Amino acid sequence: MGIGLTAVLAGLAAPPLAVFVAVLAMAIAHEVGDGDFRRENGGPWNGVLDVLAFLPAPLAFWAIHI
């Protein structure tokens, strides 16, 4: 999901910081919806690690454009 959103926003010529923030917001919203931040589901670390899994593509995109 992070790669797809990064590709779409990069295609629309969004600034790298905006791409990173958008993917981060989407990742957090996704994990909140899954309930991965709740203790019963292994949270909060399960949610934090899952959010980090979304970020390699926007971080690479940002690093290329700095």
mmCIF file as Biopython writes it, N, C-alpha, C and O atoms, coordinates in Angstrom:
data_model
#
loop_
_atom_site.group_PDB
_atom_site.id
_atom_site.type_symbol
_atom_site.label_atom_id
_atom_site.label_alt_id
_atom_site.label_comp_id
_atom_site.label_asym_id
_atom_site.label_entity_id
_atom_site.label_seq_id
_atom_site.pdbx_PDB_ins_code
_atom_site.Cartn_x
_atom_site.Cartn_y
_atom_site.Cartn_z
_atom_site.occupancy
_atom_site.B_iso_or_equiv
_atom_site.auth_seq_id
_atom_site.auth_asym_id
_atom_site.pdbx_PDB_model_num
ATOM 1   N N  . MET A ? 1  ? 0.826  -1.195 0.000   1.0 0.0 1  A 1 
ATOM 2   C CA . MET A ? 1  ? 0.000  0.000  0.000   1.0 0.0 1  A 1 
ATOM 3   C C  . MET A ? 1  ? 0.867  1.255  0.000   1.0 0.0 1  A 1 
ATOM 4   O O  . MET A ? 1  ? 0.538  2.238  -0.664  1.0 0.0 1  A 1 
ATOM 5   N N  . GLY A ? 2  ? 1.958  1.224  0.732   1.0 0.0 2  A 1 
ATOM 6   C CA . GLY A ? 2  ? 2.840  2.379  0.769   1.0 0.0 2  A 1 
ATOM 7   C C  . GLY A ? 2  ? 3.486  2.660  -0.568  1.0 0.0 2  A 1 
ATOM 8   O O  . GLY A ? 2  ? 3.652  3.815  -0.961  1.0 0.0 2  A 1 
ATOM 9   N N  . ILE A ? 3  ? 3.854  1.589  -1.273  1.0 0.0 3  A 1 
ATOM 10  C CA . ILE A ? 3  ? 4.475  1.752  -2.595  1.0 0.0 3  A 1 
ATOM 11  C C  . ILE A ? 3  ? 3.464  2.334  -3.583  1.0 0.0 3  A 1 
ATOM 12  O O  . ILE A ? 3  ? 3.794  3.225  -4.366  1.0 0.0 3  A 1 
ATOM 13  N N  . GLY A ? 4  ? 2.248  1.830  -3.541  1.0 0.0 4  A 1 
ATOM 14  C CA . GLY A ? 4  ? 1.215  2.315  -4.460  1.0 0.0 4  A 1 
ATOM 15  C C  . GLY A ? 4  ? 0.889  3.776  -4.257  1.0 0.0 4  A 1 
ATOM 16  O O  . GLY A ? 4  ? 0.811  4.538  -5.221  1.0 0.0 4  A 1 
ATOM 17  N N  . LEU A ? 5  ? 0.696  4.178  -2.999  1.0 0.0 5  A 1 
ATOM 18  C CA . LEU A ? 5  ? 0.389  5.584  -2.715  1.0 0.0 5  A 1 
ATOM 19  C C  . LEU A ? 5  ? 1.571  6.470  -3.070  1.0 0.0 5  A 1 
ATOM 20  O O  . LEU A ? 5  ? 1.387  7.562  -3.607  1.0 0.0 5  A 1 
ATOM 21  N N  . THR A ? 6  ? 2.782  6.013  -2.776  1.0 0.0 6  A 1 
ATOM 22  C CA . THR A ? 6  ? 3.972  6.782  -3.146  1.0 0.0 6  A 1 
ATOM 23  C C  . THR A ? 6  ? 4.043  6.971  -4.655  1.0 0.0 6  A 1 
ATOM 24  O O  . THR A ? 6  ? 4.344  8.067  -5.128  1.0 0.0 6  A 1 
ATOM 25  N N  . ALA A ? 7  ? 3.771  5.923  -5.409  1.0 0.0 7  A 1 
ATOM 26  C CA . ALA A ? 7  ? 3.828  6.011  -6.871  1.0 0.0 7  A 1 
ATOM 27  C C  . ALA A ? 7  ? 2.779  6.977  -7.414  1.0 0.0 7  A 1 
ATOM 28  O O  . ALA A ? 7  ? 3.066  7.780  -8.302  1.0 0.0 7  A 1 
ATOM 29  N N  . VAL A ? 8  ? 1.578  6.897  -6.883  1.0 0.0 8  A 1 
ATOM 30  C CA . VAL A ? 8  ? 0.514  7.800  -7.355  1.0 0.0 8  A 1 
ATOM 31  C C  . VAL A ? 8  ? 0.857  9.247  -7.046  1.0 0.0 8  A 1 
ATOM 32  O O  . VAL A ? 8  ? 0.735  10.110 -7.915  1.0 0.0 8  A 1 
ATOM 33  N N  . LEU A ? 9  ? 1.284  9.523  -5.816  1.0 0.0 9  A 1 
ATOM 34  C CA . LEU A ? 9  ? 1.602  10.902 -5.445  1.0 0.0 9  A 1 
ATOM 35  C C  . LEU A ? 9  ? 2.837  11.408 -6.182  1.0 0.0 9  A 1 
ATOM 36  O O  . LEU A ? 9  ? 2.903  12.584 -6.543  1.0 0.0 9  A 1 
ATOM 37  N N  . ALA A ? 10 ? 3.813  10.538 -6.409  1.0 0.0 10 A 1 
ATOM 38  C CA . ALA A ? 10 ? 4.992  10.949 -7.183  1.0 0.0 10 A 1 
ATOM 39  C C  . ALA A ? 10 ? 4.589  11.267 -8.619  1.0 0.0 10 A 1 
ATOM 40  O O  . ALA A ? 10 ? 5.102  12.214 -9.214  1.0 0.0 10 A 1 
ATOM 41  N N  . GLY A ? 11 ? 3.684  10.489 -9.168  1.0 0.0 11 A 1 
ATOM 42  C CA . GLY A ? 11 ? 3.182  10.752 -10.518 1.0 0.0 11 A 1 
ATOM 43  C C  . GLY A ? 11 ? 2.435  12.064 -10.619 1.0 0.0 11 A 1 
ATOM 44  O O  . GLY A ? 11 ? 2.390  12.681 -11.683 1.0 0.0 11 A 1 
ATOM 45  N N  . LEU A ? 12 ? 1.851  12.492 -9.514  1.0 0.0 12 A 1 
ATOM 46  C CA . LEU A ? 12 ? 1.153  13.779 -9.472  1.0 0.0 12 A 1 
ATOM 47  C C  . LEU A ? 12 ? 2.078  14.933 -9.088  1.0 0.0 12 A 1 
ATOM 48  O O  . LEU A ? 12 ? 1.626  16.061 -8.893  1.0 0.0 12 A 1 
ATOM 49  N N  . ALA A ? 13 ? 3.375  14.640 -8.980  1.0 0.0 13 A 1 
ATOM 50  C CA . ALA A ? 13 ? 4.408  15.627 -8.665  1.0 0.0 13 A 1 
ATOM 51  C C  . ALA A ? 13 ? 4.240  16.237 -7.279  1.0 0.0 13 A 1 
ATOM 52  O O  . ALA A ? 13 ? 4.495  17.425 -7.084  1.0 0.0 13 A 1 
ATOM 53  N N  . ALA A ? 14 ? 3.811  15.426 -6.321  1.0 0.0 14 A 1 
ATOM 54  C CA . ALA A ? 14 ? 3.702  15.902 -4.942  1.0 0.0 14 A 1 
ATOM 55  C C  . ALA A ? 14 ? 5.101  16.037 -4.341  1.0 0.0 14 A 1 
ATOM 56  O O  . ALA A ? 14 ? 5.992  15.254 -4.671  1.0 0.0 14 A 1 
ATOM 57  N N  . PRO A ? 15 ? 5.303  17.016 -3.468  1.0 0.0 15 A 1 
ATOM 58  C CA . PRO A ? 15 ? 6.610  17.161 -2.813  1.0 0.0 15 A 1 
ATOM 59  C C  . PRO A ? 15 ? 6.922  15.934 -1.949  1.0 0.0 15 A 1 
ATOM 60  O O  . PRO A ? 15 ? 6.006  15.331 -1.392  1.0 0.0 15 A 1 
ATOM 61  N N  . PRO A ? 16 ? 8.193  15.559 -1.831  1.0 0.0 16 A 1 
ATOM 62  C CA . PRO A ? 16 ? 8.562  14.362 -1.069  1.0 0.0 16 A 1 
ATOM 63  C C  . PRO A ? 16 ? 8.054  14.354 0.376   1.0 0.0 16 A 1 
ATOM 64  O O  . PRO A ? 16 ? 7.618  13.312 0.864   1.0 0.0 16 A 1 
ATOM 65  N N  . LEU A ? 17 ? 8.103  15.481 1.059   1.0 0.0 17 A 1 
ATOM 66  C CA . LEU A ? 17 ? 7.602  15.533 2.438   1.0 0.0 17 A 1 
ATOM 67  C C  . LEU A ? 17 ? 6.100  15.258 2.474   1.0 0.0 17 A 1 
ATOM 68  O O  . LEU A ? 17 ? 5.618  14.578 3.380   1.0 0.0 17 A 1 
ATOM 69  N N  . ALA A ? 18 ? 5.368  15.773 1.513   1.0 0.0 18 A 1 
ATOM 70  C CA . ALA A ? 18 ? 3.927  15.531 1.448   1.0 0.0 18 A 1 
ATOM 71  C C  . ALA A ? 18 ? 3.633  14.055 1.192   1.0 0.0 18 A 1 
ATOM 72  O O  . ALA A ? 18 ? 2.673  13.510 1.737   1.0 0.0 18 A 1 
ATOM 73  N N  . VAL A ? 19 ? 4.445  13.412 0.376   1.0 0.0 19 A 1 
ATOM 74  C CA . VAL A ? 19 ? 4.279  11.981 0.118   1.0 0.0 19 A 1 
ATOM 75  C C  . VAL A ? 19 ? 4.505  11.200 1.411   1.0 0.0 19 A 1 
ATOM 76  O O  . VAL A ? 19 ? 3.725  10.307 1.743   1.0 0.0 19 A 1 
ATOM 77  N N  . PHE A ? 20 ? 5.565  11.533 2.134   1.0 0.0 20 A 1 
ATOM 78  C CA . PHE A ? 20 ? 5.869  10.850 3.392   1.0 0.0 20 A 1 
ATOM 79  C C  . PHE A ? 20 ? 4.738  11.020 4.402   1.0 0.0 20 A 1 
ATOM 80  O O  . PHE A ? 20 ? 4.313  10.050 5.029   1.0 0.0 20 A 1 
ATOM 81  N N  . VAL A ? 21 ? 4.252  12.240 4.561   1.0 0.0 21 A 1 
ATOM 82  C CA . VAL A ? 21 ? 3.178  12.503 5.524   1.0 0.0 21 A 1 
ATOM 83  C C  . VAL A ? 21 ? 1.895  11.786 5.124   1.0 0.0 21 A 1 
ATOM 84  O O  . VAL A ? 21 ? 1.187  11.266 5.987   1.0 0.0 21 A 1 
ATOM 85  N N  . ALA A ? 22 ? 1.587  11.750 3.843   1.0 0.0 22 A 1 
ATOM 86  C CA . ALA A ? 22 ? 0.372  11.074 3.384   1.0 0.0 22 A 1 
ATOM 87  C C  . ALA A ? 22 ? 0.446  9.574  3.638   1.0 0.0 22 A 1 
ATOM 88  O O  . ALA A ? 22 ? -0.527 8.976  4.099   1.0 0.0 22 A 1 
ATOM 89  N N  . VAL A ? 23 ? 1.590  8.960  3.344   1.0 0.0 23 A 1 
ATOM 90  C CA . VAL A ? 23 ? 1.731  7.521  3.579   1.0 0.0 23 A 1 
ATOM 91  C C  . VAL A ? 23 ? 1.722  7.224  5.076   1.0 0.0 23 A 1 
ATOM 92  O O  . VAL A ? 23 ? 1.135  6.229  5.502   1.0 0.0 23 A 1 
ATOM 93  N N  . LEU A ? 24 ? 2.360  8.067  5.872   1.0 0.0 24 A 1 
ATOM 94  C CA . LEU A ? 24 ? 2.352  7.886  7.321   1.0 0.0 24 A 1 
ATOM 95  C C  . LEU A ? 24 ? 0.929  7.973  7.877   1.0 0.0 24 A 1 
ATOM 96  O O  . LEU A ? 24 ? 0.534  7.151  8.703   1.0 0.0 24 A 1 
ATOM 97  N N  . ALA A ? 25 ? 0.168  8.958  7.430   1.0 0.0 25 A 1 
ATOM 98  C CA . ALA A ? 25 ? -1.220 9.104  7.883   1.0 0.0 25 A 1 
ATOM 99  C C  . ALA A ? 25 ? -2.063 7.900  7.474   1.0 0.0 25 A 1 
ATOM 100 O O  . ALA A ? 25 ? -2.877 7.412  8.259   1.0 0.0 25 A 1 
ATOM 101 N N  . MET A ? 26 ? -1.868 7.424  6.251   1.0 0.0 26 A 1 
ATOM 102 C CA . MET A ? 26 ? -2.617 6.261  5.797   1.0 0.0 26 A 1 
ATOM 103 C C  . MET A ? 26 ? -2.237 5.026  6.606   1.0 0.0 26 A 1 
ATOM 104 O O  . MET A ? 26 ? -3.106 4.221  6.943   1.0 0.0 26 A 1 
ATOM 105 N N  . ALA A ? 27 ? -0.963 4.865  6.921   1.0 0.0 27 A 1 
ATOM 106 C CA . ALA A ? 27 ? -0.507 3.711  7.692   1.0 0.0 27 A 1 
ATOM 107 C C  . ALA A ? 27 ? -1.092 3.732  9.100   1.0 0.0 27 A 1 
ATOM 108 O O  . ALA A ? 27 ? -1.548 2.703  9.598   1.0 0.0 27 A 1 
ATOM 109 N N  . ILE A ? 28 ? -1.081 4.887  9.737   1.0 0.0 28 A 1 
ATOM 110 C CA . ILE A ? 28 ? -1.644 5.006  11.082  1.0 0.0 28 A 1 
ATOM 111 C C  . ILE A ? 28 ? -3.142 4.724  11.062  1.0 0.0 28 A 1 
ATOM 112 O O  . ILE A ? 28 ? -3.650 4.001  11.919  1.0 0.0 28 A 1 
ATOM 113 N N  . ALA A ? 29 ? -3.847 5.290  10.092  1.0 0.0 29 A 1 
ATOM 114 C CA . ALA A ? 29 ? -5.289 5.054  9.991   1.0 0.0 29 A 1 
ATOM 115 C C  . ALA A ? 29 ? -5.581 3.572  9.755   1.0 0.0 29 A 1 
ATOM 116 O O  . ALA A ? 29 ? -6.530 3.028  10.320  1.0 0.0 29 A 1 
ATOM 117 N N  . HIS A ? 30 ? -4.781 2.929  8.935   1.0 0.0 30 A 1 
ATOM 118 C CA . HIS A ? 30 ? -4.965 1.507  8.662   1.0 0.0 30 A 1 
ATOM 119 C C  . HIS A ? 30 ? -4.778 0.675  9.928   1.0 0.0 30 A 1 
ATOM 120 O O  . HIS A ? 30 ? -5.573 -0.222 10.209  1.0 0.0 30 A 1 
ATOM 121 N N  . GLU A ? 31 ? -3.736 0.970  10.685  1.0 0.0 31 A 1 
ATOM 122 C CA . GLU A ? 31 ? -3.462 0.197  11.894  1.0 0.0 31 A 1 
ATOM 123 C C  . GLU A ? 31 ? -4.469 0.488  13.003  1.0 0.0 31 A 1 
ATOM 124 O O  . GLU A ? 31 ? -4.794 -0.406 13.784  1.0 0.0 31 A 1 
ATOM 125 N N  . VAL A ? 32 ? -4.958 1.697  13.084  1.0 0.0 32 A 1 
ATOM 126 C CA . VAL A ? 32 ? -6.014 2.002  14.046  1.0 0.0 32 A 1 
ATOM 127 C C  . VAL A ? 32 ? -7.267 1.205  13.692  1.0 0.0 32 A 1 
ATOM 128 O O  . VAL A ? 32 ? -7.938 0.668  14.573  1.0 0.0 32 A 1 
ATOM 129 N N  . GLY A ? 33 ? -7.575 1.130  12.409  1.0 0.0 33 A 1 
ATOM 130 C CA . GLY A ? 33 ? -8.725 0.348  11.955  1.0 0.0 33 A 1 
ATOM 131 C C  . GLY A ? 33 ? -8.574 -1.132 12.245  1.0 0.0 33 A 1 
ATOM 132 O O  . GLY A ? 33 ? -9.553 -1.804 12.568  1.0 0.0 33 A 1 
ATOM 133 N N  . ASP A ? 34 ? -7.353 -1.650 12.134  1.0 0.0 34 A 1 
ATOM 134 C CA . ASP A ? 34 ? -7.089 -3.056 12.447  1.0 0.0 34 A 1 
ATOM 135 C C  . ASP A ? 34 ? -7.115 -3.337 13.941  1.0 0.0 34 A 1 
ATOM 136 O O  . ASP A ? 34 ? -7.289 -4.481 14.360  1.0 0.0 34 A 1 
ATOM 137 N N  . GLY A ? 35 ? -6.942 -2.293 14.741  1.0 0.0 35 A 1 
ATOM 138 C CA . GLY A ? 35 ? -6.877 -2.468 16.190  1.0 0.0 35 A 1 
ATOM 139 C C  . GLY A ? 35 ? -5.509 -2.908 16.680  1.0 0.0 35 A 1 
ATOM 140 O O  . GLY A ? 35 ? -5.388 -3.414 17.795  1.0 0.0 35 A 1 
ATOM 141 N N  . ASP A ? 36 ? -4.475 -2.724 15.865  1.0 0.0 36 A 1 
ATOM 142 C CA . ASP A ? 36 ? -3.136 -3.194 16.235  1.0 0.0 36 A 1 
ATOM 143 C C  . ASP A ? 36 ? -2.456 -2.360 17.314  1.0 0.0 36 A 1 
ATOM 144 O O  . ASP A ? 36 ? -1.398 -2.752 17.805  1.0 0.0 36 A 1 
ATOM 145 N N  . PHE A ? 37 ? -3.024 -1.234 17.694  1.0 0.0 37 A 1 
ATOM 146 C CA . PHE A ? 37 ? -2.450 -0.448 18.780  1.0 0.0 37 A 1 
ATOM 147 C C  . PHE A ? 37 ? -3.018 -0.860 20.141  1.0 0.0 37 A 1 
ATOM 148 O O  . PHE A ? 37 ? -2.554 -0.383 21.176  1.0 0.0 37 A 1 
ATOM 149 N N  . ARG A ? 38 ? -4.021 -1.745 20.142  1.0 0.0 38 A 1 
ATOM 150 C CA . ARG A ? 38 ? -4.632 -2.167 21.398  1.0 0.0 38 A 1 
ATOM 151 C C  . ARG A ? 38 ? -3.845 -3.326 22.003  1.0 0.0 38 A 1 
ATOM 152 O O  . ARG A ? 38 ? -3.293 -4.159 21.285  1.0 0.0 38 A 1 
ATOM 153 N N  . ARG A ? 39 ? -3.802 -3.364 23.320  1.0 0.0 39 A 1 
ATOM 154 C CA . ARG A ? 39 ? -3.022 -4.390 24.029  1.0 0.0 39 A 1 
ATOM 155 C C  . ARG A ? 39 ? -3.496 -5.802 23.701  1.0 0.0 39 A 1 
ATOM 156 O O  . ARG A ? 39 ? -2.675 -6.718 23.636  1.0 0.0 39 A 1 
ATOM 157 N N  . GLU A ? 40 ? -4.790 -6.003 23.493  1.0 0.0 40 A 1 
ATOM 158 C CA . GLU A ? 40 ? -5.282 -7.352 23.189  1.0 0.0 40 A 1 
ATOM 159 C C  . GLU A ? 40 ? -4.712 -7.892 21.888  1.0 0.0 40 A 1 
ATOM 160 O O  . GLU A ? 40 ? -4.637 -9.107 21.699  1.0 0.0 40 A 1 
ATOM 161 N N  . ASN A ? 41 ? -4.311 -7.001 20.988  1.0 0.0 41 A 1 
ATOM 162 C CA . ASN A ? 41 ? -3.782 -7.405 19.685  1.0 0.0 41 A 1 
ATOM 163 C C  . ASN A ? 41 ? -2.269 -7.267 19.602  1.0 0.0 41 A 1 
ATOM 164 O O  . ASN A ? 41 ? -1.700 -7.206 18.513  1.0 0.0 41 A 1 
ATOM 165 N N  . GLY A ? 42 ? -1.625 -7.217 20.761  1.0 0.0 42 A 1 
ATOM 166 C CA . GLY A ? 42 ? -0.164 -7.117 20.760  1.0 0.0 42 A 1 
ATOM 167 C C  . GLY A ? 42 ? 0.355  -5.698 20.707  1.0 0.0 42 A 1 
ATOM 168 O O  . GLY A ? 42 ? 1.546  -5.479 20.487  1.0 0.0 42 A 1 
ATOM 169 N N  . GLY A ? 43 ? -0.525 -4.731 20.905  1.0 0.0 43 A 1 
ATOM 170 C CA . GLY A ? 43 ? -0.127 -3.331 20.826  1.0 0.0 43 A 1 
ATOM 171 C C  . GLY A ? 43 ? 0.515  -2.844 22.096  1.0 0.0 43 A 1 
ATOM 172 O O  . GLY A ? 43 ? 0.479  -3.531 23.117  1.0 0.0 43 A 1 
ATOM 173 N N  . PRO A ? 44 ? 1.088  -1.697 22.047  1.0 0.0 44 A 1 
ATOM 174 C CA . PRO A ? 44 ? 1.148  -0.811 20.895  1.0 0.0 44 A 1 
ATOM 175 C C  . PRO A ? 44 ? 2.241  -1.166 19.885  1.0 0.0 44 A 1 
ATOM 176 O O  . PRO A ? 44 ? 2.239  -0.657 18.765  1.0 0.0 44 A 1 
ATOM 177 N N  . TRP A ? 45 ? 3.180  -2.044 20.282  1.0 0.0 45 A 1 
ATOM 178 C CA . TRP A ? 45 ? 4.325  -2.286 19.395  1.0 0.0 45 A 1 
ATOM 179 C C  . TRP A ? 45 ? 3.942  -2.978 18.102  1.0 0.0 45 A 1 
ATOM 180 O O  . TRP A ? 45 ? 4.580  -2.737 17.076  1.0 0.0 45 A 1 
ATOM 181 N N  . ASN A ? 46 ? 2.942  -3.814 18.111  1.0 0.0 46 A 1 
ATOM 182 C CA . ASN A ? 46 ? 2.497  -4.445 16.875  1.0 0.0 46 A 1 
ATOM 183 C C  . ASN A ? 46 ? 2.069  -3.377 15.871  1.0 0.0 46 A 1 
ATOM 184 O O  . ASN A ? 46 ? 2.402  -3.464 14.689  1.0 0.0 46 A 1 
ATOM 185 N N  . GLY A ? 47 ? 1.334  -2.377 16.337  1.0 0.0 47 A 1 
ATOM 186 C CA . GLY A ? 47 ? 0.910  -1.291 15.456  1.0 0.0 47 A 1 
ATOM 187 C C  . GLY A ? 47 ? 2.062  -0.432 14.982  1.0 0.0 47 A 1 
ATOM 188 O O  . GLY A ? 47 ? 2.107  -0.022 13.821  1.0 0.0 47 A 1 
ATOM 189 N N  . VAL A ? 48 ? 3.005  -0.157 15.892  1.0 0.0 48 A 1 
ATOM 190 C CA . VAL A ? 48 ? 4.162  0.683  15.532  1.0 0.0 48 A 1 
ATOM 191 C C  . VAL A ? 48 ? 5.001  -0.009 14.458  1.0 0.0 48 A 1 
ATOM 192 O O  . VAL A ? 48 ? 5.405  0.619  13.479  1.0 0.0 48 A 1 
ATOM 193 N N  . LEU A ? 49 ? 5.258  -1.293 14.643  1.0 0.0 49 A 1 
ATOM 194 C CA . LEU A ? 49 ? 6.061  -2.018 13.651  1.0 0.0 49 A 1 
ATOM 195 C C  . LEU A ? 49 ? 5.347  -2.108 12.306  1.0 0.0 49 A 1 
ATOM 196 O O  . LEU A ? 49 ? 5.981  -2.024 11.255  1.0 0.0 49 A 1 
ATOM 197 N N  . ASP A ? 50 ? 4.038  -2.278 12.342  1.0 0.0 50 A 1 
ATOM 198 C CA . ASP A ? 50 ? 3.282  -2.326 11.085  1.0 0.0 50 A 1 
ATOM 199 C C  . ASP A ? 50 ? 3.293  -0.981 10.373  1.0 0.0 50 A 1 
ATOM 200 O O  . ASP A ? 50 ? 3.359  -0.931 9.145   1.0 0.0 50 A 1 
ATOM 201 N N  . VAL A ? 51 ? 3.229  0.116  11.135  1.0 0.0 51 A 1 
ATOM 202 C CA . VAL A ? 51 ? 3.310  1.452  10.529  1.0 0.0 51 A 1 
ATOM 203 C C  . VAL A ? 51 ? 4.674  1.628  9.865   1.0 0.0 51 A 1 
ATOM 204 O O  . VAL A ? 51 ? 4.760  2.152  8.755   1.0 0.0 51 A 1 
ATOM 205 N N  . LEU A ? 52 ? 5.735  1.195  10.537  1.0 0.0 52 A 1 
ATOM 206 C CA . LEU A ? 52 ? 7.078  1.316  9.960   1.0 0.0 52 A 1 
ATOM 207 C C  . LEU A ? 52 ? 7.217  0.521  8.664   1.0 0.0 52 A 1 
ATOM 208 O O  . LEU A ? 52 ? 8.011  0.883  7.796   1.0 0.0 52 A 1 
ATOM 209 N N  . ALA A ? 53 ? 6.457  -0.549 8.532   1.0 0.0 53 A 1 
ATOM 210 C CA . ALA A ? 53 ? 6.526  -1.363 7.317   1.0 0.0 53 A 1 
ATOM 211 C C  . ALA A ? 53 ? 5.992  -0.626 6.088   1.0 0.0 53 A 1 
ATOM 212 O O  . ALA A ? 53 ? 6.307  -1.003 4.959   1.0 0.0 53 A 1 
ATOM 213 N N  . PHE A ? 54 ? 5.197  0.409  6.293   1.0 0.0 54 A 1 
ATOM 214 C CA . PHE A ? 54 ? 4.662  1.190  5.179   1.0 0.0 54 A 1 
ATOM 215 C C  . PHE A ? 54 ? 5.682  2.212  4.648   1.0 0.0 54 A 1 
ATOM 216 O O  . PHE A ? 54 ? 5.528  2.702  3.530   1.0 0.0 54 A 1 
ATOM 217 N N  . LEU A ? 55 ? 6.704  2.534  5.423   1.0 0.0 55 A 1 
ATOM 218 C CA . LEU A ? 55 ? 7.512  3.718  5.145   1.0 0.0 55 A 1 
ATOM 219 C C  . LEU A ? 55 ? 8.736  3.576  4.238   1.0 0.0 55 A 1 
ATOM 220 O O  . LEU A ? 55 ? 9.259  4.611  3.826   1.0 0.0 55 A 1 
ATOM 221 N N  . PRO A ? 56 ? 9.235  2.393  3.891   1.0 0.0 56 A 1 
ATOM 222 C CA . PRO A ? 56 ? 10.431 2.355  3.044   1.0 0.0 56 A 1 
ATOM 223 C C  . PRO A ? 56 ? 10.278 3.072  1.704   1.0 0.0 56 A 1 
ATOM 224 O O  . PRO A ? 56 ? 11.201 3.766  1.277   1.0 0.0 56 A 1 
ATOM 225 N N  . ALA A ? 57 ? 9.156  2.925  1.043   1.0 0.0 57 A 1 
ATOM 226 C CA . ALA A ? 57 ? 8.993  3.562  -0.277  1.0 0.0 57 A 1 
ATOM 227 C C  . ALA A ? 57 ? 8.999  5.087  -0.186  1.0 0.0 57 A 1 
ATOM 228 O O  . ALA A ? 57 ? 9.735  5.721  -0.942  1.0 0.0 57 A 1 
ATOM 229 N N  . PRO A ? 58 ? 8.211  5.717  0.708   1.0 0.0 58 A 1 
ATOM 230 C CA . PRO A ? 58 ? 8.283  7.177  0.758   1.0 0.0 58 A 1 
ATOM 231 C C  . PRO A ? 58 ? 9.627  7.687  1.271   1.0 0.0 58 A 1 
ATOM 232 O O  . PRO A ? 58 ? 10.062 8.767  0.872   1.0 0.0 58 A 1 
ATOM 233 N N  . LEU A ? 59 ? 10.295 6.930  2.149   1.0 0.0 59 A 1 
ATOM 234 C CA . LEU A ? 59 ? 11.614 7.359  2.609   1.0 0.0 59 A 1 
ATOM 235 C C  . LEU A ? 59 ? 12.626 7.306  1.469   1.0 0.0 59 A 1 
ATOM 236 O O  . LEU A ? 59 ? 13.458 8.204  1.338   1.0 0.0 59 A 1 
ATOM 237 N N  . ALA A ? 60 ? 12.562 6.274  0.653   1.0 0.0 60 A 1 
ATOM 238 C CA . ALA A ? 60 ? 13.452 6.187  -0.509  1.0 0.0 60 A 1 
ATOM 239 C C  . ALA A ? 60 ? 13.169 7.313  -1.497  1.0 0.0 60 A 1 
ATOM 240 O O  . ALA A ? 60 ? 14.093 7.924  -2.034  1.0 0.0 60 A 1 
ATOM 241 N N  . PHE A ? 61 ? 11.889 7.582  -1.734  1.0 0.0 61 A 1 
ATOM 242 C CA . PHE A ? 61 ? 11.499 8.669  -2.635  1.0 0.0 61 A 1 
ATOM 243 C C  . PHE A ? 61 ? 12.028 10.004 -2.111  1.0 0.0 61 A 1 
ATOM 244 O O  . PHE A ? 61 ? 12.537 10.824 -2.876  1.0 0.0 61 A 1 
ATOM 245 N N  . TRP A ? 62 ? 11.901 10.211 -0.808  1.0 0.0 62 A 1 
ATOM 246 C CA . TRP A ? 62 ? 12.363 11.450 -0.185  1.0 0.0 62 A 1 
ATOM 247 C C  . TRP A ? 62 ? 13.892 11.549 -0.300  1.0 0.0 62 A 1 
ATOM 248 O O  . TRP A ? 62 ? 14.419 12.613 -0.624  1.0 0.0 62 A 1 
ATOM 249 N N  . ALA A ? 63 ? 14.596 10.453 -0.038  1.0 0.0 63 A 1 
ATOM 250 C CA . ALA A ? 63 ? 16.059 10.466 -0.103  1.0 0.0 63 A 1 
ATOM 251 C C  . ALA A ? 63 ? 16.556 10.754 -1.514  1.0 0.0 63 A 1 
ATOM 252 O O  . ALA A ? 63 ? 17.573 11.428 -1.682  1.0 0.0 63 A 1 
ATOM 253 N N  . ILE A ? 64 ? 15.870 10.263 -2.514  1.0 0.0 64 A 1 
ATOM 254 C CA . ILE A ? 64 ? 16.275 10.503 -3.897  1.0 0.0 64 A 1 
ATOM 255 C C  . ILE A ? 64 ? 16.137 11.979 -4.270  1.0 0.0 64 A 1 
ATOM 256 O O  . ILE A ? 64 ? 16.913 12.496 -5.074  1.0 0.0 64 A 1 
ATOM 257 N N  . HIS A ? 65 ? 15.147 12.653 -3.683  1.0 0.0 65 A 1 
ATOM 258 C CA . HIS A ? 65 ? 14.864 14.032 -4.058  1.0 0.0 65 A 1 
ATOM 259 C C  . HIS A ? 65 ? 15.475 15.086 -3.144  1.0 0.0 65 A 1 
ATOM 260 O O  . HIS A ? 65 ? 15.172 16.273 -3.271  1.0 0.0 65 A 1 
ATOM 261 N N  . ILE A ? 66 ? 16.317 14.665 -2.240  1.0 0.0 66 A 1 
ATOM 262 C CA . ILE A ? 66 ? 16.975 15.664 -1.353  1.0 0.0 66 A 1 
ATOM 263 C C  . ILE A ? 66 ? 18.254 16.130 -1.988  1.0 0.0 66 A 1 
ATOM 264 O O  . ILE A ? 66 ? 18.959 16.962 -1.418  1.0 0.0 66 A 1 
#
